[in-house]
Amino acid sequence: MDRIITAAIACFGERGIAGTSMQVIAREAGTSQALIVHHFGSKRSLADRCTAVVFSRADALVQADPERAVEAFAMRSADLRYVARIL
């Protein structure tokens, strides 16, 4: 499932949620669209999970070092692009 989430974050960050098909995510993750649907149910559910993962990572950075959290988050380019797209 981590491969799917990683691929989805990258794809959604590049193309937006509406502009990304489940087929594209499956190809990027090296899996099938059916497996993604099995695990997440829908693209919206997958996007919600991606949002939770990205914000959880950001929170972990803040907890670890509040003064450097923004700088550390900026180094996570896929996460940063994802957040920029969903906002």
N, C-alpha and C positions, 0 to 999 in steps of 0.2 A: 504493500500500500504506500510505502514511502516514495517509491519510484513514481507512482501515479500522482501523488501530491506534489512532488518536486516538479514533475513535467507540467502539471496543471498550473502551478504558480508561475512558471516561466511563460507558458502559452498565454494565460490570462493577462500577464503583465505586458506582453508584447502586442496582443490583439484585442484585449478586453474580453469580458465574459461573453457578451453577445456575439463577438466576432470569432470566437473559438469553438470549433466543433469537438464533440467527444471523440470523433475519429482522429482528429489531429492530436489530441492528448494521448490517445491510445498509441498512435505511431511514435510519438516522442518518448513515451514510457516503455515502449517495447512490449506492449501487451494488447489485449483485445478490448474493443468497446464494450463487449458483453461483460467482461470482468470488472470494468469500471462501474457499469450499471449494477452489477451484483453487489459490489462493495458500497457504493454511494447512492444508488437509486436514481439520481438525476444530476444533470449538470449544475443545477442550483444548489443541491446538497453538497456536491463536490466543492463548489465555490465557497459555500459557507464553511466547510472544513478547512479549506485553504486560508480563509480569513482568520479563523481561530488559530491555525498554526503560525501564521505570520505575526499576529499580535502576541501570541504566547512567546515567540522568539524575541520580539521587541521588549516585552515585559521582563524577560530573563536578562536582557542586556541592561535594562534600567536597574534591576535589582543587583546585578553584579557590580556595576560602576556607573552610577547616575550621571556623573560629570562627563563621561565619555560615551554614553549610550547612543547619542545621535551620530557621532562619528563612526562607531562600531556598526550601527544599523546601515549607514550609508555604504559600508563595504559589502553588505549583502545585497548586491545589485538586483537580483531577481525579486527579492522581497520588497525592495524599494520601488521598483517598477510596478509591482502588483498593487502596493498601497496607492501609488499615484494614479493608477487606472481606476481603482474602486472608489476613490474620493471624487 
